[in-house]
Amino acid sequence: MYEWSSNRKNVVLVTGHTHKPVFASGKYSTHPSNKIERDANEKLKPSYFNTGCCCFNDGDITGIEIENGFIRLIKWHEEEDKASSRQVLEEVRLDVLMKDLD
């Protein structure tokens, strides 16, 4: 999916349910498990996003959120006897993302 989206101009591909979240092709990620395996010298285009697994065994849910000029990878945690809590795992301003697509 990264290969397809990275070979197109001004395209962002958002997919889901591959069991492994990907945020902006791993370009902005500080978490090693979120990187697409690439040559260290290769510049990643932030063209590919994946929600991961929409629902984990522990009740947590990951998703992609686009709001107020940002795109985010979020996770909702189910807590016993409490309301679910939202955690932003990664985010980037859409204007920054669009500049990096070139």
C-alpha positions, 0 to 999 in steps of 0.5 A: 500500500505504501508503494502504491501511494508513494508513487502518486502525486499529492495522494494520501491513502488511509486504510484499516485493519491490518493489525499494525497501525502506520502513521504517515508511512512511519515518517514522523514516528518515534516508535520503532514498530511503526516504521515501514522497513526501508533503506536508511537513506530512503526518504519516506513520503508520508502518504500511507496511514493505517488504523491497525486493528480496529478492536483489540482483545483488551477492548482498545480501539485504534483509529485515524482522526482528521480534525482542526487541521491535524491528522492523528493516530488515536487509541481509545482505552476501555477502563473498568467502571470508567468512561473510555479514554482517548490517547493521541499516539501521533499527530501532524498538521495537515499543512506540514504533511502536504508539503512533505508529499512532494 
